[in-house]
Amino acid sequence: MTSASLPPSQVAEVTTSVLAEVGTAVVGMDRALETALAAILAGGHVLIEDVPGLGKTLAARSLATALGLDFGRIQCTPDLLPADITGSYIYDPADAAFVFREGPVFTGLLLADEINRTAPKTQSALLEAMAEGQVTVEGTRFEIAAPFHVMATSNPVEYEGTYPLPEAQLDRFMVRLAVGYPGREGEADVLHRRVDRRAELAQVDRVIDADTLLALQGGVEAVDVDRDIIRYCVDLAAATRSHPAVEVGASPRGSQMLMLVARGIAVMDGRGFVTPEDVKQVAVDVLAHRLTLTPQAWASGVQPGSIIESLLDEVAGPTSAPRVAG
């Protein structure tokens, strides 16, 4: 299949198949997986922040397999060096010259496990790849072939030996997701599946290939966004900047990311237009991690997500149905 864009109905059909295949291995993460896939369709990167043992690594590997992407993994540690991510020059005796050996960042979907355990210098090497789709090694730039996406995990409970992610790095993640514990039935389902498959690792089959993913992403670019929807995204981001509990609100990149992920949600539903409900569905995941709280709010235990939820009640959205171009 070529990388030409696909119509919304076909995008919805394909993404439903992808999520169904991933769901054979990953239990209790339906909403998180839908949002993660919407972000990937919109060309973005995903941060999953939650306690260990909830299947975050399995979710990333399963998505990569179902999407037909090469999968790379970095286990982030304090002694991880930039070259361990980007690659480095190695001396080749046969040619009597230094040749570049690619690092794990040259892949389709890169899992940066426990990203907050690596030092800021190493985080910045990953930031260039996320922001520009390239790495720079000893003054030479190397392009990373598309599609390229990062799924990172972070443990919000354990702080010893961790480094807070800089705001610039957080801003490059299109969404930040919290998985949460599964319900009792979901947790029992995990155990039943482990017994039934008689193997440690769950197997996921490939549903599409990288070219088809590019075609799906082209379908997202064709989704129409009404001017009133654009204004709604801008109003929500702007409202964070004047909230009394927020020291630094969402930047214009935040409103842009909100629109992009909402388009991904719309096209996964088979629609060629975005509704206010699409924006509301992903607003917390897109905007909450872009807020810097005031010291007083942080000390009082205010959660950024609750601020976004309150703004969804306060900021007026479009009252008329979206107008579809053409």
PEJO-V14583 format. One line per field, one symbol per residue. ss: DSSP state (@ for helix, = for strand, . for the rest). A space follows every 50 residues. Layout:
ss = ???
This chain:
ss = .......@@@@@@@@@@@@@@@@......@@@@@@@@@@@@....====. .....@@@@@@@@@@@....=====......@@@@@======....==== ==......=====.@@@..@@@@@@@@@@@@@.====..====.....== ====............@@@@@@..===......@@@@@@@@@@@@@@... .........@@@@@@@@@@@@..=..@@@@@@@@@@@@@@@....===.. .@@@@@@@@@@@@@@@@@....=..@@@@@@@@@@@@@@@.==.@@@@@. ...@@@@@@@@@@@............
